[in-house]
């Protein structure tokens, strides 16, 4: 089993909940909000609240869990989280594609999703991002 929200290096589960993190796998598995089953938080007045459930679905009461997720600590400090795990895929394929414009890239992803192509991850890098990665890579390899 694996936890599929992958926002980047050095992220903590509590921090990911606080900012409602997402990552390249959000296309298939959803953001942090969709991957939390239950949580505990301490409110500003010191009260401890437990929300959510280990059940797949529940509609009882206010949805405090999703209200706290993404509140960035303004509504409470998250102290305990139960996350959803997903099975490890039996095989993985990867592709690197280039497009003449950002619009063409967005249209390609939209078409893939509309035609039901099983897309687990998707990342868009424009020319500025590629330049930044290359500059960082060449500067860190000389240290």
GIMO-V226245 format. One record per backbone hydrogen bond with DSSP energy under -0.5 kcal/mol. CO is the residue of the C=O (numbers start at 1). NH is the residue of the N-H. Records with the same first field share a line. If there is no record, write none. Layout:
CO->NH, NH
//
This chain:
2->4, 86
4->6
6->24
8->11
12->16
13->17
14->18
15->19
16->21
17->20, 70
18->72
21->32
23->26
24->27, 122
25->28, 29
26->30
31->34, 35
32->35
33->36
35->84
37->53
38->82
39->51
40->79, 80
41->43, 49
42->77
43->46
47->43, 49
49->41
51->39
59->61
62->64
63->67
64->68
65->69
68->70, 71
71->74
75->44
76->78
77->42
80->40
81->83
82->37, 38
86->2
101->105
102->106
103->107
104->108
105->109
106->110
107->111
108->112
109->113
110->114
111->115
112->117
113->116
117->119
118->120
120->28
123->125
126->130
127->131
128->132
129->133
130->134
131->135
132->136
133->137
134->138
135->139
136->140
137->141
140->143
//
